[in-house]
C-alpha cells in the first residue's frame, strides 16, 4: 500500500493572508488620529499660504494687461481676482515668492508624513458606500492628486528641470485650482465632524492620541475617512488609524513628529539662503542660485539667463545697437552714448524670480522710463509700455508694463549697475528694472520700447 504523507499544518498567521484592505495589514504603532491631526494643522496653514502667495505671484505678471504676459489665456473667470500689481514696497515680489517657494520646500516632509499616516484609509473597502462618501472620496482624490502635482511641478521648476509636458505657468495655475476644489469640498463635507471634535476637546484628549494596547481586538473601521482638519470624535468613535495589531514600538509618535520637523528644518537651512547674501546663500546647496560664489566685481550677483544661453552676440550689442522708442512723437532711435548723455537716475532694487531666488538690492543707474515716455509723446501721463528684447526665442522676450510701473521714478532703463556698465549676462547694453516686479519682466538686452495703447 502506498504510504500517505501528512502535510504539516500551516501556522495560523499564514492561513489568512492580509491585504492592504485589511486593517491588520498596517501595523505601525506610530499611526493615529492625533499624529495625523498635528500634521494636518501644519498643512492647513502652510497650504493656505502657498495658495495665496501663488495667486499673488500670478497677479504680479499683470496677465490681464497684454496677451504676451498671459501664459493661461483660457483661464476665463479664474482670473476674477487679478489687479494692477503695485510697485511698492520694492521688495514685495521678493518676499512673496521667497515665502511661496521656501514654504513649499519645507512642507515636503510634512506632506509625505501626512500621506503615509492616512494611507490605510485609501484601501478601505467598499470604496464607495453612499453618495456622500463618493463625494468625499472624490474630494480626497482631487486633494491628494492636486497637492502631489503642485509639489512635484513646483520642485522641478525650482531646480530649472522643465521635464513636464507644457508650460509650467499653465500647469501650475490650473493645478492650483484643482487642488483648491478638492480642499474646499473636503472641508465642507467634514466641517460637522470638525465642529464636534473641537467642541468635545477631542484633540486634547489622551496625550499621544487614542492608545491601543498590543494584542487588543481589532478596531472597527470608521465610516468617515480622516482629513487634513479633523480626527475622530473620541466620545463617539474609535480611532480608525491606530493599528489593531501593532508591531513593537521603536519610535514614539512624538519622536516621529520631531523627525518630520527635523527634515523640514534641514530643507529650510539648505534652501532659504538663495534669497540672501553671505553665509546663508553659500549653504543653500539644494537650490540653484545658492551655494556658489559669484566672484568679485559690481556685476557679481545671480543671473538666470546668460547672453550665451540665449545667443546674444557682441555684434548685436556693440556700436551698431540702437534703442527704438515709439509713441505719438514717432519712432526715435538712440545709441547707448546718447542714452548716457540724458539725465541719469539711480534706484536700489533687487532681482526676484519665480523660482524663489533673489538678489539683495543692487544700485542701478539709467534713464527713467517716464522720461523716455515723455520723449515718445507722453509728457504728462506716461502710459503702458511694450518692451522687446534682442533675445529671439524663449518666454518673456517681450513683455508689457503697466502705466503705474512706468510712472514710478525707480523704474529705469538701466545702463549701469553698482557703478559699472552692465555685463553681457546682466543685459548690456540696456535692461529694464522695475520695483516689485518678477524678474522676467525686468527685460534684458532691450531693443525697443513702444508707449501707448497695448
Wavefront OBJ file of the C-alpha trace (Angstrom):
o trace
v 0.000 0.000 0.000
v 1.266 3.485 -0.784
v 2.288 5.487 2.216
v 0.381 8.715 2.671
v 2.407 11.575 3.967
v 0.632 14.107 6.136
v 1.167 17.701 5.054
v 2.158 19.765 8.069
v -0.392 22.370 9.062
v 0.474 25.948 8.170
v 0.794 28.408 11.025
v -2.447 30.219 11.697
v -0.870 33.569 10.827
v -0.222 32.304 7.293
v -3.649 30.847 6.666
v -5.224 34.264 6.337
v -3.021 36.373 4.137
v -3.665 40.018 4.764
v -4.200 42.541 2.013
v -3.939 46.346 2.181
v -7.730 46.419 2.538
v -7.410 44.584 5.872
v -6.788 46.981 8.815
v -4.412 44.394 10.252
v -2.120 44.787 7.244
v -0.956 48.148 8.589
v 0.983 47.545 11.790
v 2.973 50.690 12.505
v 2.320 51.827 16.087
v 3.025 55.422 15.046
v -0.172 55.907 13.075
v -3.002 57.533 14.947
v -5.576 60.260 14.612
v -3.677 62.711 16.822
v -0.467 62.215 14.830
v -2.418 62.839 11.622
v -4.231 65.830 13.110
v -0.993 67.582 14.093
v 0.382 67.171 10.576
v -2.968 68.295 9.179
v -2.966 71.538 11.156
v 0.511 72.365 9.845
v -0.575 71.599 6.279
v -3.763 73.606 6.664
v -1.775 76.733 7.468
v 1.052 76.014 5.033
v -1.060 75.064 2.022
v -3.300 78.087 2.536
v -0.225 80.320 2.497
v 1.045 78.561 -0.628
v -2.245 79.079 -2.441
v -2.482 82.775 -1.566
v 1.142 83.570 -2.439
v 0.797 81.553 -5.649
v -2.180 83.608 -6.783
v -0.332 86.815 -5.898
v 2.683 85.644 -7.877
v 0.459 85.111 -10.901
v -1.100 88.562 -10.478
v 2.386 90.115 -10.397
v 2.827 89.219 -14.057
v -0.103 91.504 -14.953
v -1.604 88.800 -17.221
v -4.717 90.892 -17.830
v -2.623 93.707 -19.310
v -1.480 92.124 -22.547
v -1.631 88.637 -24.103
v 2.167 88.470 -24.152
v 2.158 88.470 -20.332
v -0.586 85.856 -20.077
v 0.520 82.222 -20.094
v -3.002 80.942 -19.320
v -5.220 82.647 -21.923
v -8.089 80.206 -21.394
v -8.477 80.861 -17.671
v -11.804 82.711 -18.034
v -13.409 83.554 -14.709
v -10.465 82.026 -12.802
v -8.775 85.383 -13.283
v -11.546 87.230 -11.439
v -9.187 88.437 -8.691
v -6.477 89.989 -10.883
v -5.481 93.555 -10.100
v -2.856 96.103 -11.109
v 0.307 94.911 -9.400
v 1.840 97.714 -7.273
v 5.421 98.967 -7.326
v 5.792 99.288 -3.579
v 7.202 98.182 -1.363
v 10.026 97.436 -3.763
v 10.723 94.077 -2.090
v 7.103 92.885 -2.389
v 7.627 90.216 -5.047
v 10.875 89.119 -3.454
v 9.061 88.467 -0.165
v 6.030 86.849 -1.799
v 7.963 84.449 -3.982
v 10.552 83.700 -1.318
v 7.751 82.659 1.036
v 5.959 80.672 -1.652
v 8.956 78.582 -2.633
v 10.538 78.239 0.814
v 7.308 77.148 2.499
v 6.679 74.701 -0.345
v 10.076 73.082 0.132
v 9.780 72.969 3.923
v 6.356 71.309 3.751
v 7.592 68.328 1.711
v 8.362 66.104 4.761
v 5.068 67.126 6.367
v 3.073 66.263 3.252
v 4.781 62.888 2.845
v 4.268 62.048 6.523
v 0.617 63.073 6.305
v 0.000 60.873 3.257
v 1.794 57.974 4.955
v -0.335 58.402 8.075
v -3.649 58.030 6.216
v -2.677 55.536 3.521
v -4.647 52.667 5.179
v -7.859 54.578 4.558
v -7.138 54.725 0.831
v -7.542 50.932 0.645
v -10.689 50.714 2.767
v -13.492 48.547 1.314
v -16.021 49.019 -0.035
v -14.555 52.015 -1.868
v -17.920 53.797 -2.022
v -20.763 53.337 0.471
v -23.049 56.250 -0.326
v -23.378 59.369 -2.428
v -21.852 61.444 0.366
v -18.979 59.019 0.716
v -18.433 59.101 -3.067
v -18.155 62.889 -2.942
v -15.738 62.598 -0.054
v -13.553 60.097 -1.930
v -13.596 62.341 -4.996
v -12.513 65.302 -2.874
v -9.674 63.207 -1.462
v -8.583 62.311 -4.989
v -8.539 65.970 -6.022
v -6.873 66.991 -2.778
v -4.099 64.398 -2.780
v -3.594 64.398 -6.548
v -3.598 68.193 -6.719
v -1.162 68.544 -3.829
v 1.288 65.989 -5.265
v 1.065 67.552 -8.733
v 1.685 71.051 -7.397
v 4.627 69.995 -5.242
v 6.281 67.926 -7.978
v 5.970 70.568 -10.710
v 6.981 73.294 -8.272
v 10.108 71.454 -7.147
v 11.083 70.720 -10.742
v 10.653 74.395 -11.617
v 12.833 75.449 -8.689
v 15.571 73.164 -9.995
v 15.072 74.509 -13.554
v 14.178 70.984 -14.739
v 11.384 71.576 -17.231
v 10.675 67.910 -17.956
v 6.891 68.192 -17.647
v 4.770 68.494 -20.798
v 3.609 72.024 -21.487
v 4.237 75.357 -19.827
v 4.948 75.421 -16.099
v 2.812 78.536 -15.710
v -0.236 76.846 -17.268
v 0.158 73.545 -15.435
v 0.805 75.114 -12.050
v -2.035 77.629 -12.373
v -4.736 75.101 -13.245
v -3.293 72.565 -10.819
v -3.726 75.069 -8.010
v -7.435 75.447 -8.765
v -7.941 71.671 -8.944
v -6.292 71.374 -5.544
v -8.473 74.173 -4.151
v -11.626 72.466 -5.445
v -10.714 69.278 -3.596
v -9.679 71.182 -0.489
v -12.872 73.250 -0.234
v -15.129 70.269 -0.977
v -13.373 68.117 1.592
v -13.564 70.777 4.287
v -17.252 71.392 3.548
v -18.047 67.676 3.855
v -16.067 67.276 7.067
v -16.999 70.507 8.806
v -19.737 68.998 11.029
v -17.295 66.404 12.348
v -14.643 69.093 12.847
v -17.063 71.142 14.944
v -17.935 68.107 17.103
v -14.262 67.316 17.700
v -13.408 70.871 18.654
v -16.405 71.177 20.984
v -15.623 67.858 22.680
v -11.972 68.778 23.197
v -11.041 65.523 21.490
v -7.761 66.813 20.144
v -6.587 67.442 23.697
v -7.535 64.010 24.988
v -5.078 61.250 25.596
v -1.725 62.970 25.239
v -0.443 60.896 22.312
v -3.937 60.353 20.947
v -6.016 57.189 21.079
v -3.897 54.460 22.737
v -4.133 50.872 21.567
v -2.886 48.018 23.703
v -0.915 45.414 21.705
v -3.000 42.310 21.239
v -6.299 44.098 21.719
v -9.216 43.326 19.383
v -9.207 44.967 16.004
v -10.602 48.468 15.944
v -13.548 48.690 13.586
v -13.019 50.977 10.635
v -14.744 54.316 10.844
v -17.167 55.087 8.019
v -15.601 58.521 7.678
v -12.054 58.911 6.378
v -9.762 61.302 8.299
v -8.784 64.507 6.601
v -6.476 67.492 6.909
v -8.552 69.125 9.611
v -10.057 66.591 11.928
v -9.582 63.462 13.981
v -12.430 61.167 15.014
v -14.553 62.251 17.924
v -13.237 60.152 20.840
v -16.619 60.354 22.535
v -18.452 58.604 19.698
v -15.969 56.690 17.540
v -12.746 54.685 17.830
v -9.548 55.798 16.175
v -9.628 54.364 12.624
v -5.906 54.920 12.072
v -4.402 53.115 15.049
v -3.155 49.641 14.079
v -5.286 46.849 15.617
v -2.226 44.560 15.792
v 0.748 46.950 16.079
v 4.367 45.946 15.930
v 6.583 46.705 18.942
v 7.212 50.426 19.124
v 10.698 51.620 18.172
v 9.728 55.289 17.910
v 7.049 57.276 19.682
v 4.607 59.457 17.811
v 6.242 62.476 19.365
v 9.599 61.230 18.108
v 8.154 60.770 14.617
v 6.898 64.358 14.660
v 10.355 65.506 15.731
v 11.882 63.623 12.784
v 9.453 65.273 10.372
v 10.252 68.667 11.873
v 13.992 67.985 11.632
v 13.617 67.132 7.942
v 11.752 70.380 7.328
v 14.389 72.328 9.251
v 17.174 70.750 7.193
v 15.401 71.729 3.960
v 14.922 75.254 5.293
v 18.617 75.636 6.102
v 19.785 74.253 2.760
v 17.372 76.212 0.568
v 16.214 79.516 2.115
v 19.608 81.169 1.681
v 19.146 81.525 -2.078
v 17.311 84.771 -1.237
v 20.094 86.209 0.917
v 23.728 87.156 0.531
v 26.645 85.945 2.623
v 26.878 82.640 4.522
v 23.189 81.785 4.112
v 23.481 81.733 0.326
v 26.585 79.563 0.477
v 24.761 76.843 2.398
v 21.694 76.881 0.110
v 23.016 73.770 -1.593
v 19.686 72.293 -2.713
v 18.584 75.139 -4.978
v 20.046 76.958 -7.981
v 21.437 80.454 -7.341
v 22.656 79.253 -3.963
v 25.803 77.614 -2.663
v 28.061 79.222 -5.279
v 30.325 82.233 -5.138
v 29.616 84.748 -7.887
v 33.114 86.203 -7.568
v 34.167 89.840 -7.105
v 33.052 92.906 -9.004
v 29.954 95.093 -9.422
v 28.230 92.545 -11.707
v 28.944 89.593 -9.414
v 25.389 88.701 -8.455
v 22.969 85.996 -9.541
v 21.713 85.764 -13.104
v 19.124 83.496 -14.681
v 19.671 83.556 -18.459
v 23.166 84.256 -19.743
v 23.881 86.046 -23.002
v 25.488 82.912 -24.412
v 22.479 80.758 -23.473
v 20.079 82.916 -25.500
v 22.644 83.517 -28.272
v 23.141 87.240 -27.814
v 26.271 88.119 -29.776
v 28.712 91.036 -29.270
v 27.848 92.280 -32.771
v 24.202 92.805 -31.699
v 25.137 94.721 -28.553
v 28.095 96.719 -29.894
v 28.364 100.073 -31.621
v 25.558 99.247 -34.051
v 22.997 98.752 -31.273
v 20.202 101.302 -31.115
v 17.201 101.603 -28.817
v 13.956 102.214 -30.685
v 11.334 104.301 -28.839
v 7.837 104.530 -30.345
v 4.874 106.758 -29.483
v 2.806 109.704 -30.753
v 6.070 111.601 -31.410
v 7.042 108.952 -33.938
v 9.873 106.458 -33.924
v 13.051 107.607 -32.198
v 16.407 105.804 -32.113
v 19.117 106.284 -29.518
v 22.642 104.943 -29.210
v 23.985 103.929 -25.831
v 26.130 107.067 -25.767
v 23.062 109.231 -26.356
v 21.213 107.485 -23.540
v 24.155 108.041 -21.205
v 24.055 111.744 -22.113
v 20.473 112.019 -20.805
v 19.662 112.749 -17.154
v 20.656 109.670 -15.152
v 18.838 108.371 -12.075
v 19.647 105.651 -9.554
v 17.487 103.065 -7.816
v 18.369 100.346 -5.285
v 16.302 97.336 -6.325
v 16.573 93.531 -6.124
v 16.031 90.902 -8.800
v 13.489 88.257 -7.725
v 12.495 85.274 -9.869
v 9.605 82.830 -9.879
v 11.976 80.002 -8.893
v 12.274 81.689 -5.497
v 15.827 83.021 -5.702
v 16.583 86.706 -5.440
v 19.439 89.146 -5.048
v 19.900 91.844 -2.481
v 19.312 95.437 -3.582
v 21.666 96.407 -6.397
v 22.327 100.048 -7.274
v 21.049 100.574 -10.811
v 21.636 103.712 -12.861
v 19.976 104.791 -16.099
v 17.161 106.740 -17.732
v 13.722 106.825 -16.170
v 11.026 105.107 -18.198
v 8.802 108.125 -17.591
v 11.422 110.372 -19.250
v 11.512 108.097 -22.284
v 7.702 108.172 -22.358
v 7.861 111.992 -22.458
v 10.198 111.814 -25.452
v 7.756 109.411 -27.108
v 4.949 111.979 -26.785
v 3.528 111.442 -23.285
v 4.956 114.299 -21.191
v 2.256 114.366 -18.511
v 0.728 110.910 -18.010
v 3.007 108.020 -19.014
v 1.016 105.062 -20.384
v 1.750 101.339 -20.547
v 4.854 100.249 -22.420
v 5.614 97.209 -24.558
v 9.223 96.037 -24.190
v 11.098 93.965 -26.775
v 14.430 92.225 -26.322
v 17.202 91.236 -28.703
v 16.508 87.704 -27.485
v 14.818 85.882 -30.370
v 13.205 82.933 -28.569
v 12.022 81.896 -25.145
v 9.394 83.111 -22.705
v 9.105 86.798 -21.884
v 11.472 88.035 -24.598
v 8.601 90.512 -24.990
v 6.707 91.913 -22.015
v 4.266 94.671 -21.121
v 4.485 97.007 -18.116
v 1.558 98.912 -16.618
v 1.325 102.676 -16.512
v 1.853 102.704 -12.721
v 5.146 100.880 -13.274
v 6.215 103.365 -15.949
v 5.328 106.331 -13.724
v 7.363 105.116 -10.749
v 10.580 107.147 -10.537
v 12.557 103.998 -9.691
v 11.606 102.284 -12.962
v 14.636 102.608 -15.216
v 16.123 101.646 -18.497
v 19.291 100.680 -16.650
v 22.694 101.183 -18.281
v 24.898 100.577 -15.244
v 24.811 98.623 -12.010
v 26.835 99.200 -8.844
v 28.906 101.901 -10.557
v 29.905 99.872 -13.622
v 28.436 99.163 -17.070
v 26.104 96.209 -17.242
v 27.796 92.942 -18.061
v 26.504 90.967 -21.078
v 24.811 88.488 -18.748
v 23.030 91.283 -16.880
v 21.603 92.799 -20.044
v 24.203 95.032 -21.697
v 23.694 97.426 -23.398
v 20.416 98.234 -21.574
v 17.817 96.476 -19.451
v 14.566 97.202 -17.628
v 14.493 97.384 -13.840
v 11.136 97.915 -12.101
v 10.387 97.785 -8.354
v 8.425 94.785 -7.025
v 8.195 93.111 -10.454
v 9.029 89.458 -11.246
v 12.484 89.031 -12.721
v 11.172 88.054 -16.150
v 9.541 91.483 -16.507
v 12.909 93.152 -15.961
v 13.767 92.557 -19.616
v 17.431 92.329 -20.610
v 19.097 93.313 -23.907
v 16.297 95.798 -24.643
v 15.791 96.597 -28.308
v 12.550 98.601 -28.439
v 10.037 100.414 -26.215
v 6.535 101.138 -27.535
v 4.491 103.516 -25.347
v 0.730 103.773 -25.664
v -2.324 101.575 -26.011
v -1.391 97.918 -25.930
l 1 2 3 4 5 6 7 8 9 10 11 12 13 14 15 16 17 18 19 20 21 22 23 24 25 26 27 28 29 30 31 32 33 34 35 36 37 38 39 40 41 42 43 44 45 46 47 48 49 50 51 52 53 54 55 56 57 58 59 60 61 62 63 64 65 66 67 68 69 70 71 72 73 74 75 76 77 78 79 80 81 82 83 84 85 86 87 88 89 90 91 92 93 94 95 96 97 98 99 100 101 102 103 104 105 106 107 108 109 110 111 112 113 114 115 116 117 118 119 120 121 122 123 124 125 126 127 128 129 130 131 132 133 134 135 136 137 138 139 140 141 142 143 144 145 146 147 148 149 150 151 152 153 154 155 156 157 158 159 160 161 162 163 164 165 166 167 168 169 170 171 172 173 174 175 176 177 178 179 180 181 182 183 184 185 186 187 188 189 190 191 192 193 194 195 196 197 198 199 200 201 202 203 204 205 206 207 208 209 210 211 212 213 214 215 216 217 218 219 220 221 222 223 224 225 226 227 228 229 230 231 232 233 234 235 236 237 238 239 240 241 242 243 244 245 246 247 248 249 250 251 252 253 254 255 256 257 258 259 260 261 262 263 264 265 266 267 268 269 270 271 272 273 274 275 276 277 278 279 280 281 282 283 284 285 286 287 288 289 290 291 292 293 294 295 296 297 298 299 300 301 302 303 304 305 306 307 308 309 310 311 312 313 314 315 316 317 318 319 320 321 322 323 324 325 326 327 328 329 330 331 332 333 334 335 336 337 338 339 340 341 342 343 344 345 346 347 348 349 350 351 352 353 354 355 356 357 358 359 360 361 362 363 364 365 366 367 368 369 370 371 372 373 374 375 376 377 378 379 380 381 382 383 384 385 386 387 388 389 390 391 392 393 394 395 396 397 398 399 400 401 402 403 404 405 406 407 408 409 410 411 412 413 414 415 416 417 418 419 420 421 422 423 424 425 426 427 428 429 430 431 432 433 434 435 436 437 438 439 440 441 442 443 444 445 446 447 448 449 450 451 452 453 454
